[in-house]
């Protein structure tokens, strides 16, 4: 489970998971980097915060031991492009994430609120499988409570997969207290 925009002030809410999951975010000295927490029943064998601009811009790189294979997971939440600087920071982070994923040996997954639609010229994963491309088109962000539809929302939350990983199921559901919908998906590793 990947939580985003999670406040370090709510760290105590994670206590219930300490004995049942491997976790990224709880024990990190800097607090919860980029507001990202990852809870997993699959053992994490590598945790790394990749900093592009000190602590203000970056992503999380995790490696999981799944049966006898290592699966790399990149988690990111670039800034929403509400200003010219945020736009540039988002694009810088997306480019770095794309390079890191494509240079990764073995299978990988990118997950997160990437703040970009799949049809943008800055979405650089045309050669990869995505939740959006492998399933029915979905909307994950809605600026309005009412009238939720493909015409009033955006697909800015993503999963992107390397060769060797396939999407088996995707469910997009409401998440109380958020203007985003939750993506739940099952992946199959070849």
Short mmCIF file of the C-alpha atoms (twelve columns), coordinates in Angstrom:
data_MODEL
# 
_entry.id   MODEL 
# 
loop_
_atom_site.group_PDB 
_atom_site.id 
_atom_site.type_symbol 
_atom_site.label_atom_id 
_atom_site.label_alt_id 
_atom_site.label_comp_id 
_atom_site.label_asym_id 
_atom_site.label_seq_id 
_atom_site.Cartn_x 
_atom_site.Cartn_y 
_atom_site.Cartn_z 
_atom_site.pdbx_PDB_model_num 
ATOM 1   C CA . UNK A 1   0.000   0.000   0.000   1 
ATOM 2   C CA . UNK A 2   1.347   3.400   -0.952  1 
ATOM 3   C CA . UNK A 3   0.161   6.453   0.950   1 
ATOM 4   C CA . UNK A 4   0.908   9.910   -0.406  1 
ATOM 5   C CA . UNK A 5   0.666   13.363  1.144   1 
ATOM 6   C CA . UNK A 6   0.962   11.649  4.531   1 
ATOM 7   C CA . UNK A 7   1.963   14.045  7.287   1 
ATOM 8   C CA . UNK A 8   4.843   13.202  9.612   1 
ATOM 9   C CA . UNK A 9   2.589   14.517  12.390  1 
ATOM 10  C CA . UNK A 10  0.393   11.431  11.851  1 
ATOM 11  C CA . UNK A 11  3.254   8.952   12.193  1 
ATOM 12  C CA . UNK A 12  1.554   7.396   15.239  1 
ATOM 13  C CA . UNK A 13  -1.232  6.084   12.956  1 
ATOM 14  C CA . UNK A 14  1.326   3.703   11.461  1 
ATOM 15  C CA . UNK A 15  2.126   2.014   14.803  1 
ATOM 16  C CA . UNK A 16  -0.503  -0.674  14.198  1 
ATOM 17  C CA . UNK A 17  1.428   -1.881  11.126  1 
ATOM 18  C CA . UNK A 18  4.887   -2.117  12.718  1 
ATOM 19  C CA . UNK A 19  4.712   -5.851  13.504  1 
ATOM 20  C CA . UNK A 20  2.837   -6.963  10.385  1 
ATOM 21  C CA . UNK A 21  4.523   -5.161  7.480   1 
ATOM 22  C CA . UNK A 22  7.789   -3.913  6.108   1 
ATOM 23  C CA . UNK A 23  7.544   -0.152  5.939   1 
ATOM 24  C CA . UNK A 24  9.167   2.828   4.284   1 
ATOM 25  C CA . UNK A 25  8.573   6.232   5.853   1 
ATOM 26  C CA . UNK A 26  8.081   5.415   9.502   1 
ATOM 27  C CA . UNK A 27  11.700  5.082   10.587  1 
ATOM 28  C CA . UNK A 28  13.235  7.562   8.143   1 
ATOM 29  C CA . UNK A 29  15.202  10.216  10.008  1 
ATOM 30  C CA . UNK A 30  13.987  13.062  7.787   1 
ATOM 31  C CA . UNK A 31  10.399  12.255  8.645   1 
ATOM 32  C CA . UNK A 32  8.223   10.886  5.912   1 
ATOM 33  C CA . UNK A 33  10.133  11.842  2.726   1 
ATOM 34  C CA . UNK A 34  7.959   13.610  0.145   1 
ATOM 35  C CA . UNK A 35  4.909   12.571  2.201   1 
ATOM 36  C CA . UNK A 36  5.274   8.969   0.960   1 
ATOM 37  C CA . UNK A 37  4.686   5.886   3.108   1 
ATOM 38  C CA . UNK A 38  4.875   2.337   1.732   1 
ATOM 39  C CA . UNK A 39  3.492   -0.655  3.656   1 
ATOM 40  C CA . UNK A 40  4.250   -4.132  2.342   1 
ATOM 41  C CA . UNK A 41  3.753   -7.777  3.277   1 
ATOM 42  C CA . UNK A 42  6.548   -8.555  0.794   1 
ATOM 43  C CA . UNK A 43  10.010  -8.020  2.319   1 
ATOM 44  C CA . UNK A 44  11.811  -4.798  1.367   1 
ATOM 45  C CA . UNK A 45  15.495  -5.481  0.822   1 
ATOM 46  C CA . UNK A 46  16.525  -1.981  -0.303  1 
ATOM 47  C CA . UNK A 47  15.263  1.524   0.520   1 
ATOM 48  C CA . UNK A 48  16.635  4.697   -1.019  1 
ATOM 49  C CA . UNK A 49  15.490  8.307   -1.166  1 
ATOM 50  C CA . UNK A 50  16.768  9.814   -4.415  1 
ATOM 51  C CA . UNK A 51  17.206  13.565  -3.972  1 
ATOM 52  C CA . UNK A 52  17.182  15.760  -7.064  1 
ATOM 53  C CA . UNK A 53  16.999  19.113  -5.281  1 
ATOM 54  C CA . UNK A 54  17.998  18.616  -1.641  1 
ATOM 55  C CA . UNK A 55  14.903  17.462  0.268   1 
ATOM 56  C CA . UNK A 56  12.454  19.363  -1.934  1 
ATOM 57  C CA . UNK A 57  12.367  17.171  -5.042  1 
ATOM 58  C CA . UNK A 58  12.981  13.480  -5.557  1 
ATOM 59  C CA . UNK A 59  11.540  9.991   -5.499  1 
ATOM 60  C CA . UNK A 60  11.733  6.765   -3.526  1 
ATOM 61  C CA . UNK A 61  13.411  3.621   -4.879  1 
ATOM 62  C CA . UNK A 62  12.572  0.340   -3.155  1 
ATOM 63  C CA . UNK A 63  13.490  -3.260  -3.913  1 
ATOM 64  C CA . UNK A 64  11.301  -6.151  -2.841  1 
ATOM 65  C CA . UNK A 65  12.136  -9.845  -2.631  1 
ATOM 66  C CA . UNK A 66  9.197   -11.605 -4.255  1 
ATOM 67  C CA . UNK A 67  9.727   -15.373 -4.041  1 
ATOM 68  C CA . UNK A 68  13.149  -15.569 -5.718  1 
ATOM 69  C CA . UNK A 69  13.031  -12.335 -7.747  1 
ATOM 70  C CA . UNK A 70  13.906  -8.745  -7.004  1 
ATOM 71  C CA . UNK A 71  11.241  -6.236  -8.032  1 
ATOM 72  C CA . UNK A 72  12.184  -2.549  -8.041  1 
ATOM 73  C CA . UNK A 73  9.453   -0.052  -7.218  1 
ATOM 74  C CA . UNK A 74  9.793   3.671   -7.795  1 
ATOM 75  C CA . UNK A 75  7.326   5.885   -5.935  1 
ATOM 76  C CA . UNK A 76  6.958   9.552   -6.764  1 
ATOM 77  C CA . UNK A 77  4.703   12.512  -6.209  1 
ATOM 78  C CA . UNK A 78  6.005   15.425  -8.261  1 
ATOM 79  C CA . UNK A 79  4.603   18.884  -7.594  1 
ATOM 80  C CA . UNK A 80  1.347   19.852  -9.212  1 
ATOM 81  C CA . UNK A 81  2.216   22.199  -12.109 1 
ATOM 82  C CA . UNK A 82  0.509   25.274  -10.657 1 
ATOM 83  C CA . UNK A 83  3.383   27.633  -11.386 1 
ATOM 84  C CA . UNK A 84  6.208   27.789  -13.909 1 
ATOM 85  C CA . UNK A 85  8.723   26.535  -11.314 1 
ATOM 86  C CA . UNK A 86  6.456   23.665  -10.238 1 
ATOM 87  C CA . UNK A 87  5.955   22.773  -13.911 1 
ATOM 88  C CA . UNK A 88  9.726   22.623  -14.436 1 
ATOM 89  C CA . UNK A 89  10.250  20.646  -11.206 1 
ATOM 90  C CA . UNK A 90  7.569   18.143  -12.176 1 
ATOM 91  C CA . UNK A 91  9.134   17.639  -15.610 1 
ATOM 92  C CA . UNK A 92  12.640  17.314  -14.129 1 
ATOM 93  C CA . UNK A 93  11.416  14.646  -11.716 1 
ATOM 94  C CA . UNK A 94  9.520   12.761  -14.431 1 
ATOM 95  C CA . UNK A 95  12.595  12.752  -16.699 1 
ATOM 96  C CA . UNK A 96  14.835  11.476  -13.870 1 
ATOM 97  C CA . UNK A 97  12.302  8.799   -12.973 1 
ATOM 98  C CA . UNK A 98  12.025  7.689   -16.589 1 
ATOM 99  C CA . UNK A 99  15.818  7.424   -16.922 1 
ATOM 100 C CA . UNK A 100 16.179  5.537   -13.637 1 
ATOM 101 C CA . UNK A 101 13.445  3.043   -14.511 1 
ATOM 102 C CA . UNK A 102 14.760  2.344   -18.000 1 
ATOM 103 C CA . UNK A 103 18.308  1.893   -16.655 1 
ATOM 104 C CA . UNK A 104 17.115  -0.559  -14.013 1 
ATOM 105 C CA . UNK A 105 18.127  -4.196  -14.457 1 
ATOM 106 C CA . UNK A 106 15.223  -6.567  -13.918 1 
ATOM 107 C CA . UNK A 107 11.540  -5.846  -13.529 1 
ATOM 108 C CA . UNK A 108 10.241  -2.554  -12.185 1 
ATOM 109 C CA . UNK A 109 7.060   -0.642  -11.375 1 
ATOM 110 C CA . UNK A 110 6.471   3.086   -11.010 1 
ATOM 111 C CA . UNK A 111 3.564   4.131   -8.808  1 
ATOM 112 C CA . UNK A 112 2.189   7.418   -7.632  1 
ATOM 113 C CA . UNK A 113 0.374   10.632  -8.232  1 
ATOM 114 C CA . UNK A 114 2.579   11.804  -11.092 1 
ATOM 115 C CA . UNK A 115 0.482   14.927  -11.729 1 
ATOM 116 C CA . UNK A 116 0.428   14.293  -15.458 1 
ATOM 117 C CA . UNK A 117 -2.059  12.806  -17.907 1 
ATOM 118 C CA . UNK A 118 -0.923  9.914   -20.132 1 
ATOM 119 C CA . UNK A 119 -1.464  11.911  -23.321 1 
ATOM 120 C CA . UNK A 120 0.943   14.693  -22.277 1 
ATOM 121 C CA . UNK A 121 4.182   15.119  -24.211 1 
ATOM 122 C CA . UNK A 122 5.972   14.971  -20.827 1 
ATOM 123 C CA . UNK A 123 4.619   11.478  -20.087 1 
ATOM 124 C CA . UNK A 124 7.672   9.545   -21.296 1 
ATOM 125 C CA . UNK A 125 6.462   5.973   -20.928 1 
ATOM 126 C CA . UNK A 126 4.933   5.363   -24.342 1 
ATOM 127 C CA . UNK A 127 7.054   2.210   -24.665 1 
ATOM 128 C CA . UNK A 128 5.932   0.823   -21.274 1 
ATOM 129 C CA . UNK A 129 2.760   -0.779  -20.025 1 
ATOM 130 C CA . UNK A 130 0.604   1.480   -17.869 1 
ATOM 131 C CA . UNK A 131 -2.505  1.001   -15.774 1 
ATOM 132 C CA . UNK A 132 -4.225  3.543   -17.977 1 
ATOM 133 C CA . UNK A 133 -3.256  1.835   -21.228 1 
ATOM 134 C CA . UNK A 134 -3.802  -1.745  -20.047 1 
ATOM 135 C CA . UNK A 135 -7.292  -1.217  -18.574 1 
ATOM 136 C CA . UNK A 136 -10.450 0.734   -19.100 1 
ATOM 137 C CA . UNK A 137 -9.734  4.443   -19.110 1 
ATOM 138 C CA . UNK A 138 -10.128 5.884   -15.634 1 
ATOM 139 C CA . UNK A 139 -10.272 9.208   -13.827 1 
ATOM 140 C CA . UNK A 140 -8.313  9.476   -10.590 1 
ATOM 141 C CA . UNK A 141 -8.468  13.184  -9.753  1 
ATOM 142 C CA . UNK A 142 -11.640 15.228  -9.557  1 
ATOM 143 C CA . UNK A 143 -11.575 18.921  -8.758  1 
ATOM 144 C CA . UNK A 144 -15.345 18.786  -8.075  1 
ATOM 145 C CA . UNK A 145 -17.361 16.471  -5.820  1 
ATOM 146 C CA . UNK A 146 -20.337 16.367  -8.172  1 
ATOM 147 C CA . UNK A 147 -20.482 15.299  -11.762 1 
ATOM 148 C CA . UNK A 148 -17.558 12.906  -11.633 1 
ATOM 149 C CA . UNK A 149 -16.880 11.688  -15.138 1 
ATOM 150 C CA . UNK A 150 -14.187 11.219  -17.740 1 
ATOM 151 C CA . UNK A 151 -15.006 14.757  -18.912 1 
ATOM 152 C CA . UNK A 152 -14.553 16.488  -15.538 1 
ATOM 153 C CA . UNK A 153 -11.597 14.570  -14.104 1 
ATOM 154 C CA . UNK A 154 -8.037  13.620  -14.962 1 
ATOM 155 C CA . UNK A 155 -5.965  10.443  -14.944 1 
ATOM 156 C CA . UNK A 156 -2.922  11.675  -13.004 1 
ATOM 157 C CA . UNK A 157 -2.372  8.704   -10.659 1 
ATOM 158 C CA . UNK A 158 -0.467  5.902   -12.330 1 
ATOM 159 C CA . UNK A 159 1.208   2.553   -12.344 1 
ATOM 160 C CA . UNK A 160 3.782   1.936   -15.045 1 
ATOM 161 C CA . UNK A 161 5.365   -1.480  -15.564 1 
ATOM 162 C CA . UNK A 162 8.415   -2.890  -17.288 1 
ATOM 163 C CA . UNK A 163 8.383   -5.924  -19.534 1 
ATOM 164 C CA . UNK A 164 7.953   -9.003  -17.386 1 
ATOM 165 C CA . UNK A 165 5.114   -7.500  -15.338 1 
ATOM 166 C CA . UNK A 166 1.480   -7.571  -16.396 1 
ATOM 167 C CA . UNK A 167 -1.625  -5.902  -15.012 1 
ATOM 168 C CA . UNK A 168 -4.195  -8.487  -13.954 1 
ATOM 169 C CA . UNK A 169 -6.819  -6.250  -12.330 1 
ATOM 170 C CA . UNK A 170 -7.364  -2.552  -11.704 1 
ATOM 171 C CA . UNK A 171 -10.030 -1.019  -9.501  1 
ATOM 172 C CA . UNK A 172 -10.474 2.721   -9.107  1 
ATOM 173 C CA . UNK A 173 -12.561 3.662   -6.074  1 
ATOM 174 C CA . UNK A 174 -13.408 6.677   -3.961  1 
ATOM 175 C CA . UNK A 175 -11.156 7.426   -0.999  1 
ATOM 176 C CA . UNK A 176 -12.860 9.371   1.772   1 
ATOM 177 C CA . UNK A 177 -11.134 12.662  2.560   1 
ATOM 178 C CA . UNK A 178 -9.220  12.906  -0.708  1 
ATOM 179 C CA . UNK A 179 -9.844  14.630  -4.027  1 
ATOM 180 C CA . UNK A 180 -8.112  11.612  -5.646  1 
ATOM 181 C CA . UNK A 181 -9.549  8.189   -6.214  1 
ATOM 182 C CA . UNK A 182 -7.608  5.146   -5.051  1 
ATOM 183 C CA . UNK A 183 -5.968  2.820   -7.580  1 
ATOM 184 C CA . UNK A 184 -5.874  -0.817  -6.464  1 
ATOM 185 C CA . UNK A 185 -4.247  -3.266  -8.807  1 
ATOM 186 C CA . UNK A 186 -2.891  -6.782  -9.031  1 
ATOM 187 C CA . UNK A 187 0.294   -7.395  -10.981 1 
ATOM 188 C CA . UNK A 188 1.629   -10.674 -12.343 1 
ATOM 189 C CA . UNK A 189 5.380   -11.189 -12.626 1 
ATOM 190 C CA . UNK A 190 6.393   -13.435 -15.511 1 
# 
